[in-house]
Amino acid sequence: MDLARFSALAHRWHDFCSPVDPDRFDRMIARLPIGAEDRVLDLGCGNGAMLARVCRSFGARGEGVEQSLGMMEACRNHPEIEVFSGDANNITLTPGYALGLVVGATHIFGGLEGSLARLAPLLAPGGHALIGQVFWKKPPSEAFLRLLGAPKEVFSDLDGTLQPLDRAGFRFLRAQVSGELEWDAYEGLYHQSMEAWLRDHPDDPDQTAFTQRFLDVRRRYWEGGRDYLGFVLALYRL
Ligand SMILES: C[S@@+](CC[C@H](N)C(=O)[O-])C[C@H]1O[C@@H](n2cnc3c(N)ncnc32)[C@H](O)[C@@H]1O
């Protein structure tokens, strides 16, 4: 199954591709010292909406890296950003960014610490990193882990996610945990978008596989995900 295509279709109605409310996001970045001459980097930038929002806030230039063709297509809605197609692990970038984002994409670098380590050499001295990471709100049941198809170790609890606070050469500044409203809005739109797409494309070659995945992800959220999964945005300074 083409998971990247499924994800791009499921996110086609979203603002951000993470359970983060845009207004709360604005408050999180409001005090960042970014100016019109600065560049902002987003690794795994999805549809580009978050990067474009940062750039509009500060008048800065945005550069994203994305490997899904469907997401690259969605980035075209944001002409104010430049998006490079490739693997964020090894793509060559020009250092000196004022801010680097890895939101909902930390798995690319093996987690939060690895994401900070990837960003560190790319940032200007005193640059900032904004990391968005899933965590366990409470220990998951075996039944939920089976639904998720992943071991418990795939995430930590909030304490284990954020501790130690200062690390990889960064100073921890603040963090913001997403609330139930943000999760319900994110997951609800994901399921609703996919259900509508499946109805409108009965003859698509991916119809059978995508229908099964739609049923699985919807079940995963309503049979545990809503209770077990949290999401935190954490802000650091180099
Ligand atoms: C959950 S989305 C988050 C998108 C965006 N950061 C946001 O929060 O709106 C994660 C994105 O990372 C992309 N991705 C996954 N692995 C990648 C890689 N190795 N290189 C570049 N992008 C990758 C996926 O295609 C997906 O669009």
The ligand as an SDF file (V2000), in Angstrom:
LIG
                    3D

 27 29  0  0  0  0  0  0  0  0999 V2000
    3.0030   13.9260   10.3760 C   0  0  0  0  0  0  0  0  0  0  0  0
    3.6780   14.7870    9.0050 S   0  0  0  0  0  0  0  0  0  0  0  0
    4.0300   16.3170    9.7740 C   0  0  0  0  0  0  0  0  0  0  0  0
    4.1270   17.4450    8.7980 C   0  0  0  0  0  0  0  0  0  0  0  0
    4.3820   18.8390    9.3750 C   0  0  0  0  0  0  0  0  0  0  0  0
    5.6120   18.8650   10.1300 N   0  0  0  0  0  0  0  0  0  0  0  0
    3.2320   19.2960   10.2490 C   0  0  0  0  0  0  0  0  0  0  0  0
    3.3030   19.1190   11.4720 O   0  0  0  0  0  0  0  0  0  0  0  0
    2.2610   19.8480    9.7150 O   0  0  0  0  0  0  0  0  0  0  0  0
    5.3040   14.0560    8.7990 C   0  0  0  0  0  0  0  0  0  0  0  0
    5.8800   14.3260    7.4040 C   0  0  0  0  0  0  0  0  0  0  0  0
    7.2260   13.8620    7.3500 O   0  0  0  0  0  0  0  0  0  0  0  0
    7.4580   13.3630    6.0360 C   0  0  0  0  0  0  0  0  0  0  0  0
    8.6270   12.4830    6.0600 N   0  0  0  0  0  0  0  0  0  0  0  0
    8.7140   11.2410    6.6140 C   0  0  0  0  0  0  0  0  0  0  0  0
    9.9560   10.7510    6.4540 N   0  0  0  0  0  0  0  0  0  0  0  0
   10.6720   11.7000    5.7990 C   0  0  0  0  0  0  0  0  0  0  0  0
   12.0210   11.8000    5.3660 C   0  0  0  0  0  0  0  0  0  0  0  0
   12.8900   10.8060    5.5970 N   0  0  0  0  0  0  0  0  0  0  0  0
   12.4120   12.9230    4.7290 N   0  0  0  0  0  0  0  0  0  0  0  0
   11.5460   13.9420    4.4880 C   0  0  0  0  0  0  0  0  0  0  0  0
   10.2440   13.9150    4.8850 N   0  0  0  0  0  0  0  0  0  0  0  0
    9.8180   12.8130    5.5230 C   0  0  0  0  0  0  0  0  0  0  0  0
    6.1660   12.6570    5.6810 C   0  0  0  0  0  0  0  0  0  0  0  0
    6.0230   12.4960    4.2790 O   0  0  0  0  0  0  0  0  0  0  0  0
    5.1320   13.6050    6.2970 C   0  0  0  0  0  0  0  0  0  0  0  0
    4.6660   14.5460    5.3550 O   0  0  0  0  0  0  0  0  0  0  0  0
  1  2  1  0
  2  3  1  0
  2 10  1  0
  3  4  1  0
  4  5  1  0
  5  6  1  0
  5  7  1  0
  7  8  2  0
  7  9  1  0
 10 11  1  0
 11 12  1  0
 11 26  1  0
 12 13  1  0
 13 14  1  0
 13 24  1  0
 14 15  1  0
 14 23  1  0
 15 16  2  0
 16 17  1  0
 17 18  1  0
 17 23  2  0
 18 19  1  0
 18 20  2  0
 20 21  1  0
 21 22  2  0
 22 23  1  0
 24 25  1  0
 24 26  1  0
 26 27  1  0
M  CHG  2   2   1   9  -1
M  END
$$$$
